[in-house]
């Protein structure tokens, strides 16, 4: 039961991560109010790292900011290590 809930949570967070990148890119194109970078990172930290990275690559968003290019994959690596430790 726990694993099912966790899988649903991670799915929701990754969809949110992808959509956050997509919406922020669209707002950037239109010159509208943007999603704060802190929010984009918080979504990734709380489980949406895969979706955020996919959003960055597919939407070509935040790929020129070194801190996104470095820290988003680092967050994903930390998630993978955490999951491995918890399941081992």
N, C-alpha and C positions, 0 to 999 in steps of 0.2 A: 504493500500500500504506500509506504514512504517513497519508494522509488518511482511509483507512478505519479505521485504528487510532485516530486522533484522534477521529473521529466516534463510535466505540464508547465511548471513554473519556468523552467529553462526555455521551453518553447515560446512562452509568452514574452519573456524578457528579450529573447533574440529577435522576435518579430518587432518588439518595441525598439530595440537597438537599430534594426534595419530601417524602420519607418522614421525614426528620429533623424537619421542621416539623410534619408530621402526628403523629408519635409524641410529640414534645414537647408539643403541644397536648393530646393524650389524657392524658399524664402530669399536665399542669397541671390538667385537669378532675378527675382522680382524686386529686390531692394527693400524687402519688408523686414520687420522685427525678427531677429534670429533666436534660435534656441541657444542658451548659454553653453559654452564648451564644458563647463563644470557638469551640467546636466548630461551631456553626451558621455562624459567619462563615468558618471555615477551609474548610468544605465549599463554600461559595460562592466563596471565593477560588480554590480549586483546580479550578474549572470548573463548579460547580453553582449558579451564580447564577440562571439562568432557573428551575430547579426550586425553588429557595428562595423566589424571588419569587412563583411560582405557589402554593407551599405557604402563604406568608403570606396571600395574597389569598383562596384557596379555603377555608382552615381558619380564617381570621380570627385569625391568630396573630402576635404581635409587631408588629401594625400601629399600636399606640399608643406604641411606643418610637421616638422620633425617630431614633435612630442606626440602627435597622433600616430605617426608611422612607427615610433619606437614603443610607446606605452600600450597601445591597443593589443599588439601581439604579446607583449609581456603580461598583460592582464590575462589573456587567453592561456598562456603557458602556466601561470599561477593557478588558474581554474583547473586545468588538466592535472597538475600535480596534486591539488587538493582532492579532486575526485579520485585519483589513483590511491592516495593515502587513506581516504575514507572507505574505499571499497576493498582495500587489501587486508 
